[in-house]
Amino acid sequence: MRNSTELFNHYKSLVDKGLLDPEIMPTGAEIEEQFGVSRGQATHARTMLLKSGLAKPQIVHGQPLGPISDMVMAFDFLPNVMPRNENGCLLWDAGTHGDGYGRFKLNGRDVQAHQVAYEYRHGPVPEGLELDHVFARGCRSQLCVNHEHLEPVTRSENVRRGHAAKRYMAGIVVSTELDAD
Ligand SMILES: [Zn+2]
């Protein structure tokens, strides 16, 4: 099992035989680990599966997660959360997605851990918005799952805040005028 075409064919045969649920397709990291291939090859194999329509994208972005039970939070979610740190962040201490966000398996789907934390307290993220880890509230990590550090914002606002936070961290003083959109 070496190249991405072989990996693709392997997973396709598992799905065809009914041995693998297309909605629970392994992540790039899991393929990498299982077959000892490079992350690039694993990701490529996964992309082929998604493009072929064989696998469904499992990372849920911008879609409500559905009901999240108290039991799931208490027994499955919270054991992966570190104690509050000096910034007030509650850092995720388990698997992550390729984009660096915490990963949690909710009802068989791979979802973002911080979205679970937010939706458990506040309900679905409004359509078209995404969750910002709010720098102004002290949040300093995308692994943070403190719902008080999360706010649904537009994509452009999220990007703008990200740039502003980077400038702040770089110690660059930007005048209010220059900072205005
Ligand atoms: Zn935080």
Boltz pocket constraint, residues with backbone or C-beta under 6 A from the ligand:
constraints:
  - pocket:
      binder: B
      contacts: [[A, 87], [A, 88], [A, 89], [A, 90], [A, 133], [A, 138], [A, 139], [A, 140], [A, 141], [A, 144], [A, 145], [A, 146], [A, 149]]
      max_distance: 6.0
